[in-house]
Amino acid sequence: MQNIDTLNEQFGITGQLQFIEDSGFIMVDINNKYANARISTYAGQVISYQPHTEQNDLIFLSENAVYQTGKTIRGGVPICWPWFGDDTSGYGRPSHGFMRNQQWQVIASNVDLNGVTTLILGASSTDKTKAIWPYEFKLTLEIKVGQSLQLKLTTQNTGNKEFAITQAFHTYFNISDVEQITVSGLDGKKYLDKLEGFSESLQMGDVTVSAEIDRVFQAVDKDIYLIDKGFDRKITFSVTGCKTTVIWNPWTSVSSRMTDLNNDDHRRFVCVETANTAKDSVVIAAGKEHSLSVIYTIT
């Protein structure tokens, strides 16, 4: 783990970006003219983003989140990579890959002329990663904190053979109440329903949540919107590098078994995930790269 004093000396920005220790992890606190944000260098995970114009955080973070090496932080924006969902290899590897429970390295930080703060984190293949996924790679995560929250994950294939990945920004959105929200922009899209054996269905109208939901929407080719009547806000998703959106809420049947969630937390978040998965997996040739990016804007 990088040293906090060294990190502040090399990458700290006076009055805007500082590194602190909290819950045993190194956190990056950003406070600029637009917003406050917090990022955990463990897991490369945004865990808070709140514009100064908003009374409520964009991001949900569980009060019972576990901060322990090898565990995942419940909430925020977990990075699912190099596979999304359950591992199908038969080797007992963790769901959603291995980067959401690994330490990332700080590569750079800066402020542009408009006052937008950028933090860049990175990770690369090691003997440990190659033991469970036998490829050489370099990851770069660019986080921009301004009027919007911008995330860009770039995968470089640094080896001599191609590989395929699935991935996602598994974002937990803080909401007023799950039955007060709708997701628009997916009308007429086909989706795979994980709760029905990945059977294919057609979305009719906006997506609402009144029970457990786990849908993989395909061929998404335009902005989508999370509308929260209780918080009186609309979150616009502008995405590049993928054609898949996943909507998930565990409801009580699943969340009650999760020790890192309160019993009624399913009412306070919904995951709307920007993903490459199912038919939208990505093959990256040796020496090539692929970027997945999303911009969240609150109005």
Summary of the structure (lengths in Angstrom):
residues: 299
radius of gyration: 18.5
end to end distance: 37.7
largest distance: 53.5
contacts: 981
relative contact order: 0.16
helix: 11%
strand: 46%
